[in-house]
Amino acid sequence: MIEPAKTDSTSAAEMSVAEYVAMQPHYAWRRGLMRSIGRALFTVAFRLSFTNTQNVPDTGGSILLMNHISLLDPLLCIGAVKNRFVVPMSKIENARHPIIGPLVRFYGTYTINRGEVDRKALTNSIELIKSGQLILIAPEGTRQTNGLTQPKDGLAFVATKADAIIIPAAISGAQTWMSDLKRLRRSRINVNFGRPFRFKLDGRARIPRDELGAMSEEAMYQLATAIQDPTLRGVYSDLSKATTEHLEFV
């Protein structure tokens, strides 16, 4: 039996990892359209600034490491990066939402089942990076409006398996956007891109679990450093504790 060809209308959840990776060029026009519309709308609705965008490399498998303080955060990161397309990971609930779901599918976002080890989502992430894509990861797994908390386990695992360049994408000011709009105020929102780095692998294919944890902690301090609003640095507020033993800046 011949398998039906994958089309732009086929969702990421319906594809194998290889099929989804191969479909990336077909999403380009959709992503370009949504990025342009999003930037235009955000410019009207918010006092928006993107800083240090030159830290996002033009090519190569990479991860945007994002703090998560509002529903808008993935859209802000998508709009901030103009030299390439951002491929975000979204919780499966968003894909099933009657309003958000069609947008998630239209853009070609891939999903993750939270509360479990979603091996397909991890493999999607790794293979997208290996194919040269720029993916978006919120390491805490869910919104944290009061500041950074400790990350989940997936970040360092994905980054080391794919030898990814990591760019902190630090968002400030978005946590009050909805209440501000209700008061006809334009929130002052900033997306600041930190110094890119990768984890030191020293030729190793497998990294011990405790070392993965240390890598994640150092990455979170790099994200905290890039956040312009100090109140959003959370448990990583004391930047004097930041180390770079496992990091290689690029």
Secondary structure, 3 states (H helix, E strand, C coil): CCCCCCCCCCCHHHCCHHHHHHCHHHHHHHHHHHHHHHHHHHHHHCEEEEECHHHCCCCCCEEEEECCCCCCHHHHHHHHCCCCCEEEEEEHHHHHCCCHHHHHHHHCCEEECCCCCCHHHHHHHHHHHHCCCEEEECCCCCCCCCCCCCCCCHHHHHHHHHCCEEEEEEEECHHHHHHHHHCCCCCEEEEEECCCEEECCCCCCCCCHHHHHHHHHHHHHHHHHHCCCHHHCHHHCCHHHCCCCCEEEC
